[in-house]
Amino acid sequence: MKTAARIQLCLALLDQHRKKYGVRAPKRLVELFESGAAFELEEKCLPKGSKMPGFEPGSFRLVVAPPSWEALASFGGLDEAVVGPEGDWEFAKDYLPILQAEQSRYIVVELASAKGAVGWFEEEAWDQETKGYKKGVWPLAKSLDEFIKTLVTLEKADFETESDEETWDDVATLLEDEDEDDDDDDDEDADDE
């Protein structure tokens, strides 16, 4: 899938989150996707020596993730019972994933933060409130721009992650299906009048 199509998907997912949860993404996060700059982060790395909960210090390869818990629960291996709208992690509405690292670990942006505070989300640790966690997220940077400045280009990372083209295609299909369902609902409402 071309970058332009991914950009449109990401913007649609940000809007979907706003409609579903009533929480808007910070302007800086919207700009990151709208400009395509998010995709310039593809395969960048958290630098050597990065300390993430549950890991030896090391470098982590990152890939852009669809900014949607629903999409990642449907196609990315996350559990909807944890991150879904009715899931156990009550703060899912307050964060959105933007980059994937090592399996079900994500770089997330806090939506209530105007500068887009950034953290590390690990599904198995969603209920952690100790040892540095805040609302189930391990804080990494006070702003999206501060976080981006820490990323580096490495030939080989200690913890590798590969982009999954199939997930993006599945997300596109999910959004198309939801648009068709919305159109069908609108048609039924018009018929009732």
Secondary structure, 3 states (H helix, E strand, C coil): CCHHHHHHHHHHHHHHHHHHHCCCCCHHHHHHHHCCHHHHCCCCEEEEEECCCCCCCEEEECEECCCCHHHHHHHCCCCHHHHCCCCCCCCHHHEEEEEEECCCEEEEEECCCCCCCEEEEEHHHCCCCCCCCECCEEEEECCHHHHHHHCECCCCCCECCCCCHHHHHHHHHHHHHHHHHHHHHHHHHHHHC
